Amino acid sequence: MNVPIIVKYKVNAPIEEVWKALTDKNEMKSWYFDIPDFELREGNEFNFYEPGEERKYHHRGEILEIIPNQKLKHSWVYPEFSKEKTIVTWEIKAEDDGTLITLTHEGIEKFQELGETFSRNSFTEGWNGIIGQSLKTYLEK
């Protein structure tokens, strides 16, 4: 069953600041990952590892869609573990008292053969931590 992971958080920050945090590689370093080859351009491929010296999980993405101040969509792949591709979509919407961030991660069931580290539960916890703690704290500082 193909049920996407959907994570929503409201942050007390203007939409332009949220967009910059999601799309500027220098800002991303502060709350997300260090992604030196990230360029906000459709078709751009980027690579990164989780923080630390271990460099155990190579992540690769390709930017699929950009709607400034609204949506960033990219693939999410672990090339050393699987040929399967999942899709991550970041959507932001201005509200009276801040910005609503909605992350949708589709196709996660394609990784089920890879074990608990790549499970739906693991990804859900990870995205909640990244958005609900790291990004929210970064934007509301």
N, C-alpha and C positions, 0 to 999 in steps of 0.2 A: 504494500500500500504506500503510495507516494504522498505523504503528508509533510509539508514543509515545516521547518522550525520558524516560528515568528516570535520576535522579541520586540517589545515596545517600551520606550521610556520617554518621559517628558523632562526636558532640561530647561533651566532658567538661563537661557542665552538666546540672542537673536539668531535667526536662520543663517545669516551671512557668516557668523562665527562658527556655527555648526558645520556649514559647508566647507569652510576653510580647514577645520580640524579633520574632516573626512577626506580631503583631496590635496592637501599640501604636505608633501613628504617630510618637511621640517617640523610641522606640527604633529604629524602622526608619531614621530619618534617619542614624543612626550607622553603619549597615552596608549599607543597601539603597538606597532612594530616599526623597526628601522627598515625602510624599503628604499634603498638607494636608487633603484632603476624605475621607480614609480613616476610616470608622467600622466597627467590628466589628458589623455587622448585616446579616442576609441581605437581599438586594435593594439594598444600598447600592452606588452607582456611585462610582468614584474615578478620578482622572486624575493623570498625572505625566509628567515628561520625564526623560531621562537627565541626569546631573549636568553642570554647565557652562552657559555662556551661549548655546550654539548652539540649544538647544531644537529639535532637528531631528526627534526621534521622539516624537510624542505617543502615550502609552499610555493606554488606557482599560480598566477592569475593572469587573465587577459581582460582588459576593459571592454565591455560589450555595449554599454549605453551610458550616455551622460546627458542629463537635463540639469543645467546649472541651478543650484539652490533648491533642487527637488529630488533628483535620483542619480545614483551611481550603481551600475550593475556590472559585476565581473564574475569570471569563473573562479573556481577554487579547486586546486588539484594537488595531490601529493605524488609527484612523478616517480619517486623511488619505491612507492608502495602499490600504486594502482594506476591504470590507464583511465579510470573513471573520472568524470568531470561533474562537479556540482556548481550551482549558481548562487551567488550572494547578491542580494539587492538591498541597498541602503536607500530609504526614502525619508525625506524630512518635510515637515509641514509647519508653517508658522501658526501659532495660536496666541490668544490674547496675552497669556502670561508665560510665553516661552516658545519652545520648539518641540514638536513630537517627532521622535526618531523611531522608525520601524525598520527592523532588519528581518529579511526573509532569506532563509537558507534552504534551497530546493535540491532534491536528489540525494539527500544524506544516506538513504537506504543503500545506495551504491557502494558505500564503505563498510557495510555490516560484516563482511567477511574478514575485515582487517582487525577485529577485536574491540575491546572495551574502550581503548583510547580514541577510537573513531566512531563511537556509538552516538546515537541520538541524544542520550542523556549527557554524555561528555560535551558534545557541541553546545547543547542548550545551556549547561552550566558555564561553559567558556564564554559564550556570547553575553550571557547575563552579567558576568564579571567584567568583560571588556566594556560593555555599554553602560551598565548600571553602576559600576564603580569607577573604572578608569576614565572613560569619556565624560561621564557626568561630573566627576570631581574636577577633571581638567577644565571643562567649560564653565563651571560655577565657581572657580577660584577667585 
